[in-house]
Amino acid sequence: MVSDSVHRRRLLAVTLGAAAVGSLAACSSPEEPGPGFRSPHVTDAPAARNVRDFGAVGDGKADDTAALAAAAAAAGDRPLVLYLPAGTYGVTRWPDLPDYATILGDGADVTTVAYTGDDTLIALRGKQRVRFTRLGFYLSGPRSTAIQLTGSFRCTFDSVVLRGNHLSSNFPQFAGQRGVVLDGNTGGVAFLNCDINNFGFGLVTSCIQNYITSSKFTNNRIGVLGTGNDHNAGLALSNVEFVSDNDPRTTDRHILVDGAANDWWLTNVWFEGADTALSIGGPGGGPAQFGMVNCKVAARNTCLDLISCRQPYLANVQFDPDSDTPPVEVRVDRVGCPEGTAINLISGSHDDVDIRAFPDGWTVIGRSRANAGRFIGTTIVQGAAPDTDIMQVQDPSGTVVAAVLPSGAWMSDRPDGGVVLRDPTGGYWRLAVGVDGVVHTAPLGKVRPRT
């Protein structure tokens, strides 16, 4: 039975999907800003080159490629600040940008760049500290890429919307569209308050040390792909949402790391609306470290699939269904992920995530049970009350088989239990008591007994 909160969440996902479709339609049929809108004074860039001064029209019909190129070239030796007032600018290519360039608009929903080609719109190669802010980009080419950074460093995307054309109704026509590609050892790139929507691949990275915060991925076939299988791809995400509609053609996986990679860290991340929310690792290996802290994960079939990873760490993660059928909450490959740590994992379908989902080498601490704990040094155990056992040993059914009594005495509740001792020659003997109260010994051989 799905709770009311889950139904509300599903309704929210449907609403978000409908909103994305509405926004997409608006981009595909751009209109002039309403008469009530006035562009604010660009106080943070008084020397900005206004593309309207170089012939840009911004009506969604004219080709503004040449005007943008002229405005970019007019900066000369000064740092480039390119200003796009509210409007929709149709372009066939993007001008080359120097280091330290700033491209800004009046807002991601009112300043839109529309690209119908099938190549890469913005390609930064070997650039430093290029900044995009308050802009929207809409791509309609089936194999197009919005932004590719190669060997670039410390670039920033602030309040930027990237939107493709992928929807469940047209799948797989636009499954090859890509929002952002980070390669060639690009590093230090930050996405703040951004939206990446309706792409086949929202973000593709084969690099380390890049960051996404306060951002949202909506209705992408694959939200984030970490690829390369060369121990390099890594990413840090904090306060990020991954959402989609309920159609399985829309979103397959929100995060996919397909091979040997570097560190992946997720903090305060929300997932819903995918067949598999996260798929981590592949036959060639997985991340060197993978961590999820304070996350909420919902999916139709599998929430978290840990295929290969060296040091997975999960803490305060809640798993929920996206449909009436509970998903597999955590699936762990016992060869690819033999060791890891899981603390306080909460299930929306059960009291706790089943501890049996984890290999024996994992340290798992739940609300009422723990697995694979190791204590080094003096260990102190106290009873909760004078008349309660200090410690109990239970079988899988929960029946007590042995206990340490409040006095500190050890007691076995099984008639065939008793104490097992090893003699000097390596043989094992069981000590048990009969109904006559006499202690008996029974040989068990030289193989260490399992029961």
N, C-alpha and C positions, 0 to 999 in steps of 0.2 A: 504494500500500500504506500503510495507516494504522498508525502505530507503536503499541507497547503503551501508551505514555503517553497517546496520544489515546483508546485504548479505555478506559483507566482513568478519563479525564476524562469520557467519555460515560457510563460507569457511575455516576460521581459525580452527573452531571446527573439521571439517572433516579432515583437514590436521593433527591436533593433534591426532585424533583418528587413522589415518593411521600410524602416527609415533609410537604410542604406540604399534600397532600390529607388526610393523617392529622390534621394540626393543624386544618385547616378543618373536618373532621368533628367534632373535639373542640369547636370553637367553636360549631358549629350545634347540638350537644347538650351544653350545659354541665353540669358536675357540680360538686358541692361539693368544695373542697379536701380531700385525704385527711387522716385524723386525725393524721398525723405532721407536718403543716405548721402552723407557728405564725407569726403576723405579727410581724415584728421591730419593736422600739420605734422610732418615727419621731423619731430624734434630731435630724435636720436641720430639723424643723418642730414644735417643742413646742407651738405655738399652732394646730396644724392642726385643721380642723373634720372630724371623723370622720363620714362620711355614715351610718354605722350608728347614731350617736347621734341622727340626725334621721329614722329610720325606714326606711332602706335595708335591703333583705333580702339582695340579692346571690346569689340562688339560681338565676338564669337564667330564672325563671318570673314573678316579681313585676315590676310596673312601678315602677321606682325613680326615675322622672322627678321627681316632686314632692319626694322626699327630697333629691335632689341640689340642686334649686333652693333648698330651705330651708336647706341647709348653706351654700350660696354666699351667700345673703342675710344669714346670721348674722354675717358678718365685720364688718359695719358700716363704720366708717371705717378699720379696720385692713387691711393688705395681706392678701389672701385666700390661705390655704393650705388646699386641699381634699384630704383623705386618703381614698382608697378602699382598704380592706383587701382581702385576697384574696377573690375571689368573681367572679360574673358578674352584671353590672348591666344589666338591660334598660331602655332609655330610648326615649322618643319624640321628645325634643328635649334640647338641652344648654343649661344656664343661661348667661345673659350673664356675661361675665368682665370685671373691671376691669383696668387696667394693673397690671403687676407681680404678677399672680396666679400661683400655683404649684399644679399639679394632680399628685398623686403617688399611686402605688400600691405594692404589695409586689413587683411584678415583672411584666413584660409577659406572661408565660405563666400567671400566677395571678390577676392583676387584669384582668378583661376587661369592656369596655363593648360591649354588643350592641345594634345598631340595625337595625330592619327596615324603616324608612321609605325614601322615594325622594327626599328632599330633601338638603340639606347638614346634617350633624350638628353640626359646630362651625364657626361663622363668626365670625372676628375682624375687626373693621373699625376701623381707626384705633387699634389697641392697641399698647402697647410692653412689651417684656420679659415676656411671658407664657411660662411654662415648663410643659412636660408631661414627666413622667419616670416610668419603671417601670410603664407602662400598656400594655394591649392594646386595640385597637378592631376589632370584627368587624361588617361591613356585609353585609346580604343583599338590600337593595333593588336591582333591576336598573339603576336610573338614579341611585343615591345617590352622594354625595360625602362623604368622611370629614371633611376639614378644608379650609377656605378662608380664606386671609389676604388681606385687601384693605387697602392703605394702612397696613400694620402693620410694626413695626420691632423688630429684635433679639429676636425670639421664639426659643425653643429647644425642640427635641424630643430628649430624651435617653433611650435605651433604651426606645423606643416601637415597638410592632408594630402596623401597619395591615394588615388583611387583608380582601379582598373575596371574591367568590364565583365569579370567572371561572376556568373550566377548559376544557380542550380538549373534554371530553365535553358541555359545555353551550353552547359557542360557537354563535352570537353573543349569547346571552341576556343576559350580563352585560358585554358589551363597552363599555357606556356608563358603567360604574362608574369613579369617580375617587378616588384615594387622597388626594392633596394638590393644591390649586390655589393658586398665588401670582399675584396680580394687583394692579392699582391702585398700582403703584410700591412694593410691599412690598420691604423690603431688610434685609440683615443677619440673615436667618433661618438657623439652623443645625440640621442633622439629624446627630446623633451616635449611633452604635451602634444605628441603627434598621433595621427590616425593613418593606418595603412589598411586599406579595404579592397576587397573584391579582386584580388590577384590570384593567379595560380600558385605563386610563391610570394608571400609578403616580404620576407627578408631572407636573403641567402648569404651566409658568411663562411669563409674559410680562414678567418683571421681571429686573433685574440684581442682582449682588452678593448672592447667596445661596449657601449652602455645604452640601455633603453629605460626610461623612467616616465611615470605618469602618462603613459601612452596606451593606445588601444589598437588591436588587430581584429577586424570584423570580416567575416565571410570570405576568408582566403582558403583556397584548397589546402595548402600547407602554409601555416602562419610563419614559422621560422624554420629554416633548414640550415643545420650545421653540417658542412660537407668537406670533402677533401681526403679523409681517411689518412691524414698525415700527422696526427697528434697536434694539430694547430688550432682548429676552429674552437672558439670559446665565446661566451657572452655573459653579461650580467644584466638581469632584468629586475626592476623593483617597481611596485605599484603599477602593474600592467594588467590589462584585461584582454583575454582572448574569447571572443563570442562568435556565434554563428546561428543560423536557423536550424530547423529540425530535419531538413532534407539531406540525406547522406551524400548526395551529389555535390553539395556545397563545400563541406569541409571534411577532409579525411583525417588529418592530424594537425594539431596546433603547433607542436614542437617536434621536430624530427632531427636527431643526430645520427647520421647514417654510418659512422665508423670511428676509428681512433681519433680522439679529439683532446682538447685542453680542458680548462675549467669552465663549468656552467653553474651559475648561481642564480637562484630565483627567490625573491623575497616579496611577500604580499602580492602574489599573482593569482588571478582568477581565471578559471577555464570552464567553458561550457559550450555544447553544441558541436562535438566532433565524434567520429566513431572511436578513435583513440586520442585522448588528450595529449599524452606525451609518449613518444617512442624513443628510447635512449640506447644508442649503441647498435652495432651490427656484427656480421661475421668477422670483420677485420678489427674489431675492438670497439671501445667507447671512450667517454671522457676520462681524463685522469682524476677529476673530482666532479661530483654532481651533487648539488645541494638544493633542497626546497625547504623554506621556513615560512610559516604563517601563510599557507596557500589554501585555496579552495579549488577542488578539481571535480568536475562532473563530466561524464561521457556516456555515449550510448552503449558501447561494448567494453572498452577497457580504459580505465582512468590513467594508470601509470604502468608502462611496459618497460621494465629494466632488462635489457638484453645483454649489455656488456658495459661495465663501469668499474673502475678500481676502488673508489672510496665514496659510495653514495651515502648521503646524510639527509634524513627526512625528519622534520620536527614541526609539530603543531599543524598538521595537514589534515583537512577534512575532505572526504570522498563522498560524492553524491551521484545518484542516477540522473540521466537526462531523459529517461522514459520510464514507463511502468515496470520494465524489467531491470532489476539491479545489475549493474555492470560488474566485470572483474575489477576490483578496486586496485589491487597491486599484484602484478605478475612479475616474478623475479626468476631469471635464468640462473639455475644453481651452479652452472659452470662459468658463465660470464660475469656473474655478480655473487661470488661465494661469501663475501664479507661486506658488512655495512652497518649502519646505525639507523634505527627508527624509534622516535620518541613521540608519544602522545598522538598517535594517528587515530582520527575519529571517523566513524562510518555513519553515513546517513541511512543505511539499510540495517545495520546491526549496532550493538553496543560499542564494539571495537573492531578494528581491522583484524581478521583472523591471523593469529600469530603463526599459524602453520604455513602461511604464504611465504615466509622468509626461511632461507637456508639456515642450518644449524650454526654457521659461523657468524650470523648477524647478532648484534646486541639490540634487543627489542624491549622497550619499556612502555607498557600501556597503563591504563587507569587501574587495572586489577591484576596484572601479571607482567612478568619479565622473562626474557630468554637470553641465555649465553652471557650472563653476568660474570665478571671475574673480580675477585677481591684480593688485594695484596696488602699485607700488614694485618694488624689486629682488627678483627671484625666483631662488632658488638651487636647482639640481637636481644631485644627486650620484649616481654609479653605486654599486651595491652592492659591486662588486669591480672590480679593475683591468681584467679581460678581459670585462666586461659592458657593454652599451650604457647610456649615461646616460639616454637617452629613446628611446621607440619610437612610431611611428604605425602603427596596424593598421587593416585594413579590417574590415567586420562579421564576416567569417569568422575573424578572428584572425591573418590573414597580415600579416607586417611589410611595409609599403610604404616606410617611411623611418625613419631613425634618426640619433641623434647618437652618434657613436662615442666610446670612452673618451678619445681625444685631443681631443675637442671638434669634430671635423670632421663636417659634415652629409653623409649619404649617402642616395641614393634607390635602392631595390631594384627599381624598375619601369623597364623600358627606355624607356617612353614618358613617364616622369615628368620628371626633371630639375628645372630652375628656370624659373618663369614670371616675366617682367619686364614692366613697363609703360613704354612710351616716352612722351616729352613730349607727344605729340598724343593720348594716351589709348588707343593700341593695345596689345594684349597679344602677347607673343612667348614661345615655349617654347624653352629651351635643352636639347638632348639630345645624347647621344654615340652614334655609330655603331660598328659592329664594327671599323672602321679606326681608332678612337680619336679621330676628328675631331669636334669640337663643331659641331653644326648649329643653326640657328634656324628656327622655323616660325611664321608669323603665325597668331594666334588671333582676330583681330577686336577690336572695341572693347567687347564684352560680357565682363564679368568671368567667367572660366572657372569651372566647378563641379567639374571633374576635372583 
